[in-house]
Amino acid sequence: MNVTKVLLIALIASVSALLTLWVAGGLTTSGWYIPIVFLVIASVISDRIGLGSISEFLKSK
């Protein structure tokens, strides 16, 4: 199983949740980069331990 695929789905879900809260007016834009930073760090770790990389995920499409 490609862990990066799971991480990309989690990124999309978290960004959409942040945008929903921001549109509702209850959240500032100060933490918008946190899901992206998490994805980058988790993708590097996933690639290093052999669980899949972003390039493998994109090639599988």
N, C-alpha and C positions, 0 to 999 in steps of 0.2 A: 504494500500500500504506500502510496506517495504521500508523505506527511505534509509536503508543501501544498498539496491540493486542499487538505483539511485546513491549513493555515490561511490560505487565500479565501476560503469560504468564511472562516472566522473573521478575517479582516473586513470583508464586505459586510458581514452582519454587524460588526462593531461600528464601522463608519456610518452605516445607515441608521443605527441606533443613536449615535452622536448627532447626526444631522436632524433626526426627528426631535431630539431634546432641544437642539439649538433653535429649530424653527418654532417649537413651542415656547421658547423664550426663557427656559430655565437653565441654560448652560452657556458659559462663555466660550470663546474660541481658543482659549489658552491651551487646551490639551488635545487638539486635533491631530497632532503628529504621533501620539502615543501608539495607536494601533499599527502605524506604518513602521515605527521603530521596533515594535514587538515582532512584526513579520520579518524584518530584515535579520534580526538577531536569531530568531527561531529557524529561519531558512538556512542561515550559515551553520548553525548547530546540526540541523537535519542533514545538510550536505556532508558535513564532516564525519558523522557517524553512519553514513550510508543509507539513510532513509528516503532519499530522493532530493532532487534540486529543482529550482524553478525552470532551468533549461530543459530538464527531462520532462517536466510537466507540460511545457509549451510544445515540445516535440511530439508528445503523445496525442495531441489534438489533431 
